[in-house]
Amino acid sequence: MSDPEDIARFTALYDAHHSRVHAYAVSRVGVQAAEEITSETFCVAWRRVRDLPAEPLPWLLGIARNLLRESYRARDRRDALARELRTWAAGQPAAGDVGEAVAERAGMLRALAALPDDDRELLALVAWHGLAPSEAAKVVGCSKASFYVRLHRARRRLEHALAAEPDPGARDSGPRDTARHPSLVTPERKVAR
């Protein structure tokens, strides 16, 4: 936006209502998250400065409310996935009860549950949903090269989580074999080591 009138309108809007929008966000999510919600609210206002109503405060608070609802839904989805992974991992019988495959699956699920949400998403897109890295890169909104780097790092973190996972069938406490889960921990292309 380069129109001086629009810039002046936005500046006046920001100066007049920033503290009230921020106070509204603080009352709903606390100080740390309120900064982000307030910033996003004014980003929307910046893009729509020509659509400002005569009384902009209710409009701004409505934008903040919608952003809060979106953040709640995203948090609820992350929490539900984490709960489901923990439930799957905790509900698995011991290795001697059913077999080694069940123990391996339980260990993999525990290791996945220990990873950050972003890592789980990358691994799930490729291994569980069967997307090619170029397709998965579009889903997460990054370049293919950036996705490969992020996927590589997520796989390394998964390998470390698996190595830290106790192996009930092993006699020694060495690192676990991750060969049974190649789609999660090995890249699609062979890299010389």
PALUM-241018 format. One record per residue: x, y, z of N, C-alpha, C, O in turn. Coordinates in steps of 0.001 Angstrom, whole numbers, padded with zeros to 6 digits, always signed. Layout:
REM PALUM-241018
XYZXYZXYZXYZ...
//
This chain:
REM PALUM-241018
+000852-001155+000000+000000+000000+000000+000905+001227+000000+001775+001373+000859+000691+002092-000961+001538+003278-001049+000733+004577-000996+001318+005661-001010-000570+004488-000937-001417+005668-000889-001262+006343+000487-001555+005725+001511-000810+007586+000518-000599+008270+001806-001873+008347+002648-001807+008301+003877-003008+008462+002007-004270+008525+002750-004545+007190+003460-004981+007178+004611-004290+006073+002773-004477+004752+003380-003489+004537+004528-003846+003981+005567-002271+004973+004338-001260+004843+005391-001676+005649+006617-001559+005173+007746-002160+006864+006396-002605+007716+007511-003814+007088+008207-003899+007113+009435-004749+006528+007438-005932+005885+008013-005521+004697+008879-006029+004522+009986-004591+003877+008365-004147+002720+009135-003401+003153+010396-003617+002586+011468-002533+004143+010278-001775+004620+011436-002721+005122+012522-002523+004835+013703-003743+005867+012128-004721+006363+013099-005484+005197+013736-005732+005194+014942-005849+004222+012926-006544+003033+013427-005673+002296+014445-006143+001921+015520-004424+002097+014104-003490+001388+014985-003302+002141+016301-003385+001560+017382-003052+003422+016189-002822+004225+017397-004054+004247+018305-003927+004212+019529-005231+004304+017711-006459+004424+018490-006886+003101+019130-007487+003109+020204-006587+001971+018494-007205+000721+018928-006236-000405+019289-006677-001463+019739-004950-000209+019108-004005-001288+019400-004118-001780+020838-004185-002987+021072-004141-000881+021788-004158-001295+023199-005434-002064+023537-005387-002994+024342-006562-001703+022948-007825-002406+023247-007859-003776+022594-008341-004737+023194-007353-003878+021367-007291-005189+020710-006341-006098+021483-006633-007275+021696-005210-005548+021899-004242-006325+022665-004847-006770+023999-004663-007918+024403-005554-005892+024679-006184-006239+025957-007219-007355+025762-007323-008267+026583-007971-007271+024678-008951-008328+024377-008235-009673+024191-008662-010689+024740-007158-009671+023424-006411-010907+023171-005793-011445+024467-005813-012652+024709-005245-010553+025298-004656-010984+026578-005726-011642+027438-005461-012651+028092-006925-011085+027444-007997-011651+028274-008406-013037+027807-008977-013808+028579-008123-013359+026562-008521-014665+026018-007398-015694+026039-007660-016874+026272-006131-015273+025798-005052-016264+025635-003789-015966+026420-002835-016739+026333-003737-014906+027167-002521-014585+027895-001605-013682+027096-001829-013435+025910-000570-013193+027762+000294-012158+027190+001074-012644+025972+001103-011955+024952+001711-013820+026056+002576-014252+024960+001807-014458+023666+002213-013948+022622+000710-015194+023712-000066-015449+022497-000790-014192+022024-001076-014051+020835-001086-013286+022942-001802-012066+022571-001006-011203+021604-001582-010559+020727+000313-011186+021756+001142-010399+020834+000933-010865+019390+000776-010053+018479+000936-012179+019201+000769-012729+017852-000624-012441+017301-000766-012039+016146-001648-012643+018121-003024-012391+017676-003211-010922+017332-003839-010600+016323-002678-010033+018151-002801-008596+017894-002100-008230+016591-002647-007481+015782-000904-008750+016386-000169-008461+015144-000927-008959+013927-001041-008250+012927-001451-010195+014012-002203-010747+012881-003470-009947+012620-003861-009763+011467-004113-009469+013680-005325-008659+013522-005021-007397+012727-005756-007033+011810-003928-006737+013091-003587-005507+012374-003028-005780+010984-003087-004902+010124-002497-006953+010742-002104-007320+009370-003339-007424+008484-003343-006953+007347-004395-008051+009022-005654-008133+008269-006197-006726+008037-006639-006405+006934-006165-005893+009064-006655-004516+008924-005845-003753+007885-006406-002961+007128-004541-003977+007837-003666-003329+006857-004095-003706+005438-004181-002851+004557-004362-005001+005230-004770-005460+003899-006158-004940+003522-006456-004771+002340-007007-004687+004521-008383-004302+004243-008685-002878+004712-009826-002561+005050-007674-002030+004732-007823-000677+005262-008911+000108+004523-009534+000991+005112-009141-000189+003288-010172+000535+002530-011579+000042+002865-012565+000674+002485-011676-001091+003579-012976-001640+003969-013348-001288+005406-014304-001843+005948-012606-000375+006028-012846-000045+007432-014261+000483+007633-014703+001371+006904-014970-000057+008614-016296+000489+008932-016162+001781+009736-015069+002149+010165-017279+002455+009930-017269+003713+010682-016812+003488+012114-016079+004311+012663-017228+002399+012724-016796+002025+014070-015854+000831+013938-016324-000306+013894-014543+001049+013873-013632-000058+013578-013325-001002+014736-012885-002126+014499-013545-000580+015985-013174-001442+017107-013923-002781+017095-013276-003820+017227-015242-002806+016945-015911-004119+016899-015418-004984+015737-015310-006204+015863-015128-004355+014632-014605-005077+013457-013248-005680+013793-012999-006847+013493-012372-004901+014409-011053-005402+014799-011169-006541+015820-010460-007542+015710-012045-006396+016797-012223-007454+017787-012815-008710+017151-012504-009823+017575-013657-008541+016148-014186-009699+015414-013078-010436+014672-013054-011666+014639-012159-009676+014077-011008-010293+013410-010169-011050+014428-009775-012191+014188-009894-010417+015567-009100-011068+016617-009801-012333+017100-009152-013355+017318-011105-012274+017266-011870-013448+017717-011752-014590+016714-011549-015738+017107-011875-014289+015428-011741-015324+014402-010341-015931+014409-010186-017144+014270-009331-015093+014568-007957-015607+014636-007768-016492+015865-007089-017516+015792-008358-016109+016984-008283-016932+018195-008950-018283+017970-008422-019317+018379-010098-018274+017327-010799-019535+017055-009968-020433+016145-009908-021645+016352-009331-019846+015146-008458-020638+014264-007296-021233+015048-006928-022389+014837-006721-020450+015948-005598-020963+016734-006059-022059+017689-005323-023018+017920-007269-021934+018250-007809-022991+019111-008009-024283+018319-007665-025367+018790-008566-024160+017114-008788-025357+016297-007467-026026+015947-007364-027251+015995-006456-025237+015597-005149-025812+015274-004545-026494+016500-003991-027588+016393-004651-025854+017658-004134-026450+018883-004880-027740+019218-004270-028729+019624-006206-027726+019045-006995-028916+019331-006617-030066+018405-006561-031217+018839-006354-029767+017125-005932-030819+016191-004589-031395+016608-004412-032613+016598-003631-030531+016978-002321-031017+017430-002444-031859+018691-001821-032913+018810-003264-031376+019639-003442-032105+020893-004117-033452+020654-003743-034450+021271-005107-033486+019765-005799-034744+019477-004846-035750+018860-004878-036929+019210-003993-035297+017943-003019-036198+017337-002033-036704+018374-001707-037891+018398-001561-035822+019222-000617-036239+020261-001266-037235+021217-000638-038219+021607-002539-036982+021603-003248-037922+022485-003414-039275+021814-003219-040318+022438-003776-039249+020534-003967-040507+019805-002659-041287+019716-002650-042503+019908-001569-040607+019428-000276-041297+019368+000105-041869+020733+000597-042994+020819-000121-041100+021799+000183-041616+023138-000706-042806+023487-000240-043763+024105-001988-042755+023096-002908-043853+023377-002483-045107+022628-002474-046198+023197-002133-044959+021358-001685-046117+020586-000437-046714+021214-000321-047931+021357+000497-045844+021587+001759-046334+022143+001543-046993+023503+002132-048036+023785+000708-046395+024344+000500-046937+025688-000355-048199+025664-000219-049055+026538-001228-048322+024680-002147-049459+024632-001580-050701+023999-002296-051695+023878-000339-050693+023592+000243-051856+022941+000699-052881+023968+001278-052510+024989+000447-054182+023716+000926-055208+024632+002439-055338+024569+003072-054899+023609+003009-055943+025595+004458-056148+025634+004891-057076+024517+004068-057800+023957+006185-057062+024184+006705-057815+023052+006464-059313+023190+006169-059968+022190+006576-059877+024377+006413-061303+024556+004968-061754+024388+004720-062931+024129+004008-060837+024530+002602-061217+024454+002168-061537+023034+001501-062547+022809+002530-060705+022081+002059-060879+020714+003198-061096+019736+003077-061908+018819+004260-060412+019906+005381-060614+019001+006192-059364+018804+005854-058272+019260+007264-059579+018111+008208-058494+017881+007617-057360+017049+007949-056196+017276+006755-057675+016098+006171-056631+015249+005357-055640+016063+005405-054436+015808+004617-056132+017032+003815-055255+017872+004722-054357+018711+004445-053169+018876+005792-054920+019232+006726-054120+020031+007404-053056+019175+007587-051920+019612+007773-053431+017959+008392-052453+017056+007427-051319+016750+007814-050150+016733+006166-051669+016509+005156-050648+016199+004964-049734+017406+004901-048514+017260+004874-050318+018584+004691-049521+019798+005883-048590+020011+005705-047427+020373+007085-049089+019790+008275-048258+019936+008289-047116+018932+008648-045987+019267+007897-047417+017698+007848-046377+016663+006828-045310+017044+007099-044117+016905+005664-045727+017521+004644-044756+017902+005084-043902+019089+004811-042702+019122+005758-044506+020056+006280-043723+021182+007329-042724+020701+007348-041573+021139+008203-043171+019794+009232-042271+019263+008583-041127+018483+009006-039978+018604+007559-041434+017683+006858-040387+016935+006166-039414+017886+006188-038204+017658+005556-039930+018944+004863-039067+019903+005838-038124+020604+005448-037047+021052+007099-038525+020698+008108-037689+021368+008621-036567+020461+009264-035635+020944+008347-036643+019159+008845-035636+018216+007973-034386+018233+006807-034447+018621+008533-033254+017815+007715-032042+017662+006655-032245+016574+006825-033076+015681+005572-031487+016656+004472-031597+015701+004941-031470+014258+004502-032229+013395+005834-030514+013988+006295-030296+012618+007006-031528+012067+006817-031886+010905+007819-032175+012890+008515-033385+012437+007524-034502+012145+007638-035187+011129+006546-034688+013040+005543-035742+012817+004799-035494+011523+004520-036426+010769+004471-034213+011262+003735-033895+010045+004542-034259+008803+004009-034875+007880+005821-033885+008768+006658-034189+007614+006756-035693+007388+006599-036169+006263+007012-036426+008444+007150-037878+008330+005841-038531+007907+005843-039457+007096+004733-038059+008445+003435-038630+008098+003070-038347+006645+002518-039215+005970+003367-037156+006159+003051-036830+004770+003745-037778+003807+003154-038208+002816+004997-038104+004097+005773-038954+003197+005488-040440+003432+005243-041186+002485+005520-040864+004698+005427-042299+004992+003991-042802+005051+003692-043854+004488+003107-042089+005709+001753-042586+005892+000820-042165+004786-000050-042937+004381+000985-040942+004287+000090-040457+003244+000638-040700+001847-000065-040497+000857+001883-041132+001765+002472-041518+000492+002744-040385-000482+002813-040618-001689+002901-039171+000010+003176-038049-000885+004647-038033-001276+005525-038366-000480+004890-037642-002502+006259-037402-002940+006749-036127-002244+005936-035270-001897+008057-035989-002035+008552-034781-001368+008102-033479-002036+007840-032495-001344+008008-033458-003359+007563-032226-004025+006105-031917-003676+005740-030751-003530+005265-032959-003539+003865-032754-003149+003774-032334-001686+003020-031425-001339+004542-032996-000836+004531-032665+000589+005037-031241+000821+004552-030544+001712+006018-030807+000013+006536-029441+000138+005423-028429-000119+005367-027392+000543+004541-028716-001066+003421-027819-001337+002458-027778-000161+001905-026726+000159+002259-028926+000483+001348-028974+001624+001852-028081+002752+001080-027319+003334+003144-028172+003064+003682-027385+004178+004115-025984+003763+004491-025178+004614+004066-025685+002475+004344-024327+002014+005806-023953+001971+006181-022855+002382+006649-024865+001470+008069-024539+001351+008586-025107+000030+007869-025825-000668+009809-024788-000300+010402-025305-001529+010737-026778-001354+010815-027282-000233+010933-027456-002466+011283-028875-002429+012617-029078-001716+012765-030006-000922+013577-028217-001998+014889-028324-001357+014778-028126+000147+015388-028861+000924+013999-027132+000551+013797-026884+001976+013095-028062+002636+013417-028433+003765+012130-028649+001927+011432-029812+002475+012398-030974+002692+012343-031648+003721+013291-031210+001713+014271-032298+001870+015136-032086+003115+015425-033033+003846+015540-030852+003347+016366-030559+004522+015564-030813+005793+016055-031457+006721+014338-030313+005839+013500-030500+007014+013184-031978+007240+013185-032450+008377+012913-032707+006155+012626-034137+006267+013848-034901+006777+013731-035799+007611+015014-034532+006264+016254-035182+006719+016435-034974+008225+016760-035912+008953+016222-033746+008681+016378-033445+010105+015335-034192+010939+015639-034687+012024+014104-034269+010426+013050-034993+011155+013398-036475+011257+013173-037099+012294+013940-037030+010196+014335-038444+010223+015473-038676+011207+015486-039690+011905+016417-037762+011274+017512-037904+012245+016965-037855+013667+017374-038642+014520+016031-036925+013923+015445-036844+015262+014657-038111+015592+014655-038565+016736+013989-038678+014588+013270-039931+014803+014249-041058+015104+013996-041879+015986+015352-041105+014388+016364-042131+014664+016891-042010+016091+017082-043018+016772+017125-040779+016543+017601-040565+017916+016535-040981+018929+016853-041573+019961+015269-040672+018634+014188-041061+019544+014055-042583+019594+013804-043150+020657+014223-043238+018455+014168-044705+018425+015355-045307+019162+015216-046317+019852+016509-044695+019019+017699-045205+019700+017542-045071+021213+018056-045896+021968+016839-044044+021650+016627-043839+023085+015520-044732+023628+015420-044933+024839+014695-045267+022744+013579-046130+023124+014112-047469+023636+014888-048119+022936+013720-047895+024832+014200-049191+025331+013653-050323+024478+012481-050312+024101+014500-051299+024173+014117-052438+023354+013932-053640+024273+014916-054216+024737+012663-054036+024549+012436-055099+025507+012992-056451+025053+013241-057321+025888+013188-056638+023760+013685-057912+023265+015199-057991+023182+015750-059057+022906+015876-056877+023417+017330-056865+023264+018006-057236+024575+017503-056925+025654+019144-057900+024470+019908-058268+025663+020864-057159+026073+021239-057056+027241+021252-056341+025126+022138-055222+025469+021363-053937+025278+020268-053949+024717+021919-052830+025738+021207-051553+025667+021714-050693+024525+021674-049466+024619+022188-051304+023452+022690-050564+022296+021561-049919+021519+020392-050133+021842+021886-049132+020497+020859-048463+019710+019990-049474+018970+020441-050568+018632+018754-049096+018726+017802-049972+018060+018006-049954+016565+018470-048970+015989+017653-051049+015960+017714-051181+014509+016495-050492+013915+015365-050823+014274+016707-049537+013010+015597-048813+012404+015305-049321+010999+014544-048690+010265+015885-050433+010614+015720-050944+009256+014285-051368+008976+013887-051419+007813+013508-051668+009984+012136-052113+009758+011205-050970+009389+010067-051216+008990+011647-049756+009508+010823-048586+009219+011504-047706+008176+011731-046522+008424+011835-048272+007003+012633-047506+006042+011928-046268+005508+012595-045279+005203+010613-046285+005385+009935-045116+004826+009998-043927+005764+009861-042787+005320+010202-044166+007052+010266-043062+008000+011674-042536+008202+011866-041329+008353+012661-043416+008207+013986-042962+008611+015017-042936+007499+016128-042456+007726+014706-043423+006316+015702-043379+005245+015190-042538+004099+013999-042573+003792+016066-041781+003459+015647-040963+002330+015270-041833+001132+015671-042993+001034+014486-041242+000221+014051-041937-000978+015213-042258-001912+015188-043267-002618+016218-041411-001914+017356-041621-002798+018558-042072-001976+018675-041735-000798+019418-042809-002583+020596-043295-001899+021643-042200-001847+021913-041535-002847+022220-042022-000694+023263-041008-000522+024505-041739-000030+024436-042514+000924+025623-041499-000668+026872-042127-000251+027289-041575+001092+027237-040365+001312+027701-042447+001991+028118-041976+003326+029584-042097+003483+030123-041752+004535
//
